[in-house]
Amino acid sequence: MVPTVTRPPSVDKLARRSDLADLPHPIAVEVTREAIATDRVDSISSMSRERSRQMLTPVLNATGVLLHTNLGRSPVEVHEPGGYSNLELNLANGRRGSRQAAVGSLLATAIGAEAAIVVNNCASAVMLALAAVAPGKRVAVSRGELVEIGGAFRVPDVMAQSGSELVEVGTTNRTRLSDYTQANADAVLKVHQSNYKIVGFTEETTITELSTIGVPVIADIGSGLLDSACPWLSGPPPRWLAGEPAARQTLAAGADLVLFSGDKLFGGPQAGIIAGSAELVTACSKHPLARALRPGSLVLGALQSTTLAYLNRDGNAIDFWRLATISTTDLTKRAVEIVDRVKRSPTSPDDDAKQMTMSVIDTEGMPGGGTLPGVTLPSVGIRLSGDHTRPLRLRDRPIIARVDDDDTIVDLRTIEPADDAELVAALTDLAQAEAK
Ligand SMILES: *Cc1c(COP(=O)(O)O)cnc(C)c1O
């Protein structure tokens, strides 16, 4: 007799179950196969929810870190109308145009540069600038600036990829002009110590001094502050910006090229900007790598919006600057109101001991994103007793909060006022779950 074999459940049938219906069928099949292989068929629906949560989705940033690397650095609104665009068409003469021309010329004006182009990120900008300006040539870099910015951007490695030769000069804490001149290099790269500080017995050479050497000076300022005077803000530049290099002033001081990220203090989409002398910017745009590193129309469109806001001196139109400059008085008002509304919502009052407590507290927000190390900006948050970060994170629109001393801190610095109602709903849910 042929032995009877228990047939495995049909993958296809399982994958069509209603609780997997939100996933496209091929992905539901993957989840189902995995559930069968790991003997977790009973958990298929929770596995499918987990799979959905791996997809990109908007979140509420309640961390108080304005440029949170895990949350996409600077928040950007995308107002792309969709469809075709004049990406590479010159509408005036009907001929083929450059995708860099429109945004490049706006950026150049905003920065006070002769020319500018856009690449994928600042790492690309460094690689392209070195490859175009100093191919196979000697580039002097201070030993205090051989930095690593998170995610494997290491200056020596990027330089090696560009084909230029790194010439280390000076020491970790002190590098003088004479160190650079003695190196007899063909170009100088100055890298902003974005995410660390060297304090004590230190000395660095300014851009003004470096510009006297007579070789191209490339400044990687990383963070992308456009102008240290912040003319797009209604008030004076915030104190927490002190000492941060700015693109306009770096060029004015004599750098030939300035390089920075689009999604740090610039407050735009992920991009790298190369601005400076027309000759060197053209050399960059003509280099074969430029093609490999060029952004698409979505990024250029978003960057154009950000640049227009700067040109219109409208900091409120740039999410990063709007959030960064909300007063703590306003944040406190909102926090008090949120707590009030949650407390007024009906929870079961019989067991006080179990109730989640909530209080409005002063917090310290951060610019973040590998900029301004150790710098904080005053902020306001709501302290919830207990660690609620998981239920907050697992909401349909995840709320990312932090834990401090076993309590949850929801920081308002990084929450748009329009999202306060959603916070009220989330905190009410937590309070009700706690009271059960
Ligand atoms: C952040 C940073 C980079 C890397 O920028 P990406 O846009 O993330 O590639 C490079 N250099 C400096 C100095 C930075 O601060």
The ligand as a MOL file (V3000), in Angstrom:
LIG
                    3D

  0  0  0     0  0            999 V3000
M  V30 BEGIN CTAB
M  V30 COUNTS 15 15 0 0 0
M  V30 BEGIN ATOM
M  V30 1 C 27.3400 64.6490 5.7350 0
M  V30 2 C 28.6500 64.9300 5.1490 0
M  V30 3 C 29.0740 64.2540 3.9960 0
M  V30 4 C 28.2420 63.1940 3.3440 0
M  V30 5 O 27.0920 63.7440 2.8150 0
M  V30 6 P 25.9860 62.8220 2.0930 0
M  V30 7 O 25.0750 63.8390 1.4870 0
M  V30 8 O 25.3610 62.0120 3.1530 0
M  V30 9 O 26.7050 62.0120 1.0810 0
M  V30 10 C 30.2900 64.5670 3.4820 0
M  V30 11 N 31.0900 65.4720 4.0720 0
M  V30 12 C 30.7270 66.1480 5.1840 0
M  V30 13 C 31.6680 67.1310 5.7860 0
M  V30 14 C 29.4870 65.9060 5.7560 0
M  V30 15 O 29.1120 66.5610 6.8510 0
M  V30 END ATOM
M  V30 BEGIN BOND
M  V30 1 1 1 2
M  V30 2 1 2 3
M  V30 3 2 2 14
M  V30 4 1 3 4
M  V30 5 2 3 10
M  V30 6 1 4 5
M  V30 7 1 5 6
M  V30 8 2 6 7
M  V30 9 1 6 8
M  V30 10 1 6 9
M  V30 11 1 10 11
M  V30 12 2 11 12
M  V30 13 1 12 13
M  V30 14 1 12 14
M  V30 15 1 14 15
M  V30 END BOND
M  V30 END CTAB
M  END
